[in-house]
Amino acid sequence: IKFSAISSNGGAENIALLFNGEIDAGHTNNADILMAYTGQEPFKEKLEPIQLSSHGALTQIVAVRADSDINSIYDLEGRKVILGAAGSGVATDVSNYFRLAGINIEPIFLDIAQTGDAFIAGRADAALLLFRNGQPYPLNMEVEAAMDVKYLPWDPEINKQMVEITAGIPGVITPDASPFITEPIEVYMNPQVLVVRADLDEELAYTIVKTLVENVDELIAITPHLEMVSKDNITKGLISKFPVHPGAVRYYKEAGIWEDRLTELK
């Protein structure tokens, strides 16, 4: 298989590029997939990306300066909070979280490259820092190297609602992820999913998934973020309410890892 990679602003843009015909596959997450299927902003119409594989989960936790008087997410009422890029799945997801919790914030929309500088400079009271498969993003390390921070626990009851609404998964971020996390924090996690169009050739879909799963060591050598791509994990983040490509389904069934909770595209 020959391919080329391009950079983008995240999962929502990847879905848009997929249906514009500019890419043939793209990484996204449950929140962006849900928005695409329902035609919510930033999408102008309903789109139906088809799941191929999953590669772990992304979550976010609100961070404030260590000396801040903000000690709970409920103290964020009326405060400036950096949510991520406008229209991104993360920003929409967390906006919905605050709405469910009855917290009215002053949102600031910045992409990941801008978030660290703005937060360190004091242009916001709080920022969302990111964790992939339980481990910190480089953004977190940039912020933590510049100043001491305090991570605010989420509300476990709102977490449960978000898991139900967004097809997310419950999780825990442990103290080994940051020197500023002193006890486990319950989170809701966003599965990271590789999606394609329904018209992707079945044999090609089968070959892509088979190649990913059966060459895990080589993948990890390229980037450790792909350590979740294995027979044990590759279907765990697939979302039951959205279809999986038949080519991928064929491989999963042959490998004995297909899950009955999942749906095959017809």
C-alpha positions in Angstrom: 0.0 0.0 0.0 1.4 3.4 -1.0 0.1 6.5 0.8 0.9 10.1 1.7 0.1 11.9 4.9 -1.1 15.4 5.4 -1.6 17.6 8.5 -4.9 19.1 9.5 -6.6 20.9 12.3 -8.1 17.7 13.7 -11.0 15.2 13.4 -13.7 17.5 12.2 -11.6 18.8 9.3 -10.5 15.3 8.5 -14.1 14.2 8.0 -14.7 17.3 5.8 -11.6 16.5 3.8 -12.7 12.9 3.4 -16.1 13.9 1.9 -14.5 16.6 -0.3 -12.4 13.8 -1.8 -9.1 15.3 -0.7 -8.2 12.3 1.5 -9.2 8.7 1.5 -8.9 8.0 5.3 -8.6 10.2 8.4 -8.3 10.1 12.1 -11.1 11.5 14.2 -13.0 10.8 17.4 -16.5 10.0 18.7 -17.5 13.6 19.2 -16.7 14.6 15.6 -18.3 11.5 14.2 -21.5 12.2 16.1 -21.6 15.8 14.9 -21.1 14.6 11.3 -23.9 12.1 11.4 -26.3 14.7 12.9 -25.2 17.6 10.7 -24.1 19.8 13.6 -21.7 22.6 13.2 -19.1 22.8 11.9 -20.7 20.4 9.3 -23.1 22.0 6.9 -24.9 18.7 6.1 -25.1 15.2 7.5 -22.1 13.1 6.6 -21.6 9.4 7.3 -17.9 8.5 7.9 -17.4 4.7 8.3 -15.2 3.2 11.0 -12.2 1.2 10.1 -10.2 0.8 13.4 -9.6 2.5 16.7 -6.3 3.5 18.2 -6.8 4.5 21.8 -8.7 7.3 23.5 -8.2 11.1 24.1 -9.3 12.9 27.1 -8.9 16.4 28.6 -8.7 17.9 32.1 -9.1 21.5 33.1 -5.9 23.0 34.5 -5.5 26.3 36.4 -2.4 27.9 38.0 -1.4 26.3 41.2 -2.1 29.5 43.2 -5.5 30.1 41.6 -8.6 30.5 43.8 -10.3 28.0 41.4 -10.6 24.7 43.1 -13.4 23.0 41.3 -14.9 23.0 37.8 -17.9 24.8 39.4 -15.6 27.7 40.3 -15.1 28.3 36.6 -18.4 30.2 36.4 -17.8 33.4 34.4 -14.1 32.6 34.0 -12.1 32.5 30.7 -11.4 29.0 29.7 -9.4 27.8 26.6 -11.4 25.1 25.0 -9.4 24.3 21.9 -10.0 25.2 18.2 -13.4 26.6 17.3 -15.6 23.8 15.9 -13.3 21.0 17.1 -14.8 17.9 18.7 -13.0 18.7 21.9 -14.3 22.2 22.1 -17.9 21.1 21.3 -17.6 18.2 23.7 -16.5 20.3 26.7 -19.0 23.1 25.9 -21.7 20.4 26.2 -20.2 19.2 29.4 -20.3 22.7 31.0 -23.9 23.1 29.8 -24.9 19.8 31.4 -23.2 20.9 34.6 -24.9 24.4 34.5 -21.5 26.2 34.3 -21.4 29.4 32.3 -17.8 30.1 31.2 -16.3 32.7 28.8 -14.9 30.4 26.1 -11.6 31.1 24.3 -11.0 29.2 21.1 -7.4 28.5 20.2 -5.7 25.6 18.5 -3.2 23.4 20.4 -0.2 25.4 19.1 -1.6 28.6 20.6 -3.0 27.3 23.8 0.2 26.9 25.8 1.5 30.4 25.2 -1.9 32.0 25.9 -2.3 30.1 29.1 1.2 30.7 30.4 0.9 34.4 29.6 -2.2 34.6 31.8 -4.7 35.4 29.0 -7.1 32.8 30.4 -8.0 31.5 33.8 -8.0 27.9 32.8 -7.1 25.7 29.8 -7.9 22.1 28.7 -4.8 20.0 28.8 -4.9 16.7 26.8 -4.0 13.1 27.5 -3.9 10.3 24.9 -4.1 6.8 26.2 -3.6 8.1 29.7 -0.4 9.9 28.9 0.2 13.7 28.5 0.4 15.6 25.3 3.5 17.7 24.7 1.3 20.7 25.4 0.9 19.6 29.0 4.7 19.3 29.4 5.2 22.8 27.9 2.8 24.3 30.4 4.1 22.3 33.4 7.7 23.3 32.6 6.7 27.0 32.7 4.5 27.0 35.8 3.0 24.9 38.5 -0.6 23.9 37.8 -3.6 22.4 39.5 -5.9 19.9 37.7 -9.6 20.1 38.4 -11.5 16.8 38.8 -14.6 16.3 36.6 -18.0 15.6 38.1 -18.5 11.8 38.1 -22.2 12.2 37.4 -21.7 14.5 34.5 -19.1 12.0 33.2 -21.7 9.3 33.1 -24.1 11.5 31.1 -21.3 12.4 28.6 -20.5 8.7 28.1 -24.1 8.0 27.3 -24.6 11.0 25.1 -21.4 11.0 23.1 -20.6 7.2 23.0 -17.5 8.0 25.0 -15.9 5.6 27.5 -15.1 6.0 31.2 -11.5 6.2 32.3 -9.0 7.3 34.9 -5.9 9.5 34.6 -3.4 8.4 37.3 -0.7 10.4 39.1 2.1 8.9 36.8 0.7 11.1 34.0 1.8 14.4 35.8 3.6 15.5 38.9 0.7 17.8 39.5 -1.9 15.0 39.6 -1.8 13.6 43.2 -4.7 11.2 43.0 -6.6 9.5 40.2 -9.0 11.6 38.3 -12.1 10.1 36.8 -12.6 11.2 33.2 -14.7 10.4 30.2 -12.6 9.5 27.2 -13.1 10.1 23.5 -12.2 7.1 21.3 -9.9 7.8 18.5 -11.0 6.3 15.2 -9.7 5.9 11.7 -12.6 6.6 9.3 -13.2 6.2 5.5 -16.0 6.6 3.0 -18.4 3.8 2.4 -17.1 3.3 -1.1 -13.6 2.3 0.0 -12.7 -1.0 -1.7 -13.4 -3.9 0.6 -10.1 -5.7 -0.1 -8.1 -2.5 0.5 -10.0 -1.9 3.8 -9.2 -5.5 4.8 -5.5 -5.1 3.9 -5.1 -1.8 5.8 -6.5 -3.2 9.0 -4.6 -6.5 8.7 -1.3 -4.6 8.1 -1.9 -2.3 11.1 -2.6 -5.1 13.5 0.1 -7.4 12.4 2.9 -4.9 12.4 2.5 -3.3 15.8 6.2 -3.2 16.6 7.0 -1.3 13.5 4.1 1.1 14.2 5.3 1.8 17.7 8.8 2.5 16.4 7.2 5.3 14.2 5.2 6.8 17.1 4.4 5.5 20.6 0.9 7.0 20.3 0.0 3.9 18.3 0.7 1.5 21.1 -3.0 0.8 21.3 -3.1 -0.7 17.8 -3.1 -4.4 18.6 -5.5 -7.3 18.4 -6.4 -6.7 22.0 -7.4 -3.1 21.5 -8.1 -2.2 17.9 -11.9 -2.7 18.2 -12.3 -1.4 21.8 -12.8 2.2 20.8 -15.1 1.5 17.9 -18.5 3.0 18.5 -21.5 0.7 18.6 -24.0 3.1 17.2 -22.0 3.8 13.9 -21.2 1.2 11.2 -17.8 -0.5 10.6 -16.5 -1.1 7.0 -17.1 -4.6 5.7 -13.4 -5.1 4.8 -12.4 -4.3 8.4 -15.2 -6.6 9.7 -13.9 -9.5 7.6 -10.5 -9.2 9.2 -11.9 -8.8 12.7 -14.0 -11.9 12.3 -11.1 -13.9 10.9 -8.9 -12.8 13.8 -11.6 -13.7 16.3 -11.8 -10.2 17.7 -15.2 -9.0 16.2 -17.5 -7.7 18.9 -21.2 -8.4 18.7 -22.0 -4.9 20.0 -20.7 -3.4 16.8 -22.6 -2.9 13.5 -21.3 -3.8 10.0 -22.1 -1.4 7.1 -24.7 -2.9 4.8 
